[in-house]
């Protein structure tokens, strides 16, 4: 009887450990390897959350276009910010609130500007990862955006860019990317969460099974935030038959919005 009870206790402890750690198979997962022996994260991936609406926890609310009713209402979401709240400095929080109040006019997504990092990761569109020994290419369906991650490089950015400047390295099973030289005009979401050109983003991509990546991004910007803060979410492999990135060049859809007032009057 004593041996039987000990066996049950060991089994229960194992189940608890698996549950707390996210699953024993996840903790011990080793991704397939590329020819140079690094984890192979190639594929087409997509987030499945409401972070592009608001990265903080939020309730459902009326959308900005009343005539569209529920078709453009804001869906609720638990948020992806670790600790739930972004640590804004007081003046920066005031600007966030102003952005939120007028986001349809100010949000760079509405104007088809490139979304920047990390926002490109969790927009409601897929993105593809292609690896080589020296570079990793991320290409995004939205606006046909892309960026090159230079691996183990000391090369400096020639100028700020909409998608920043990405330098990567491997830490075991994790791809770590440091992204700097951002454009201040990009936002984190449709709720006006913003940053300055001093933003530094440290991304971490880790395969936890064959079809799921664990994604983390830590933001540092002393001009806007009182301390670093992190977002975290899973990314899922798109397994649809014949899955591929489609062409979504949205610039043509913004011409009237941006330049209609310049039209010559008859």
Secondary structure, 3 states (H helix, E strand, C coil): CHHHHHHHHHHHHHHHHHHHCCCHHHHCCCCCECCCCCECCCEEEECCCCCCCCCCCECCECCCCHHHHHHHCECCECCCECCCCCCECHHHHHHHHHHHHCHHHHCCCCCCCCCCCCHHHHCCCCEEEEECCCEEEEEECECCCEEEEEECCCCCCCCCECCCEEEEEEECCEEEEEEECECCCCECCCCCCECCCCCEEEEEEEEEECCEEEEEEEEECCCCECCCEEEEEEEEECCCCCCCCCCECHHHHHHHHHHHHHCCCC
